[in-house]
């Protein structure tokens, strides 16, 4: 995950709270997939809590994106109608 993606999910405090290694200090952990998988197993990361955070972030993003896209679509439609009707 990049810094933006981490921030959208609540940043270092959230990752620290669910036990992701390295986030107790606010750092970013870089490693390969097997190392990450071993960390999850060996450090008892709360996978359910992490999944819930992801689920909520995805839902919030979908709501925000739908709202923003709908507003822009309505504005564009109004402008197009105004131009067409001169």
C-alpha positions in Angstrom: 0.0 0.0 0.0 1.2 3.5 -0.8 1.0 6.4 1.7 -2.2 7.7 0.1 -3.9 4.3 0.4 -2.8 4.0 4.0 -4.1 7.5 4.8 -7.5 6.7 3.3 -7.7 3.7 5.6 -6.9 5.8 8.7 -3.2 5.9 8.6 -0.6 4.7 11.1 -2.9 4.9 14.1 -5.3 2.4 12.6 -2.6 0.0 11.4 -0.9 0.2 14.8 -4.2 -0.5 16.6 -4.8 -3.7 14.6 -1.2 -4.8 15.2 0.5 -4.4 11.9 4.2 -4.6 12.6 6.2 -1.3 12.3 3.2 1.0 12.7 3.6 1.4 16.4 6.3 3.9 15.4 4.2 5.2 12.5 6.6 3.6 9.9 5.9 1.9 6.7 6.8 -1.7 6.4 8.2 -2.9 3.1 8.6 -6.6 2.5 7.7 -9.4 0.2 4.4 -11.3 0.3 5.8 -14.4 2.3 7.3 -12.1 4.9 4.0 -10.2 5.2 2.0 -13.5 5.5 4.4 -14.7 8.2 4.1 -11.5 10.1 0.3 -11.7 10.0 0.4 -15.3 11.4 3.2 -14.8 13.9 2.1 -11.5 15.3 -1.6 -12.3 15.7 -2.8 -9.4 13.6 -6.5 -9.0 13.9 -7.5 -9.9 10.4 -11.2 -9.3 11.1 -10.6 -5.8 12.3 -8.4 -5.1 9.2 -11.1 -6.5 6.9 -13.7 -4.3 8.6 -11.5 -1.2 8.1 -11.1 -2.1 4.4 -14.8 -2.8 4.0 -15.8 0.6 5.6 -13.1 2.5 3.6 -14.3 0.9 0.3 -18.0 1.7 1.2 -17.1 5.3 2.1 -15.1 5.7 -1.2 -18.0 4.3 -3.2 -20.5 6.6 -1.6 -18.2 9.6 -2.0 -17.4 8.7 -5.6 -21.1 8.1 -6.5 -22.1 11.4 -5.0 -19.4 13.3 -6.7 -20.0 11.6 -10.0 -23.7 12.2 -9.8 -23.3 15.9 -9.0 -20.9 16.3 -11.9 -23.3 14.5 -14.3 -26.2 16.7 -13.3 -24.1 19.8 -13.8 -22.9 18.6 -17.2 -26.4 17.7 -18.2 -27.7 21.1 -17.2 -24.9 22.9 -19.1 -25.5 20.8 -22.2 -29.2 21.5 -22.1 -28.5 25.2 -21.7 -26.1 25.2 -24.6 -28.5 23.2 -26.8 -31.4 25.5 -26.1 -29.3 28.6 -26.6 
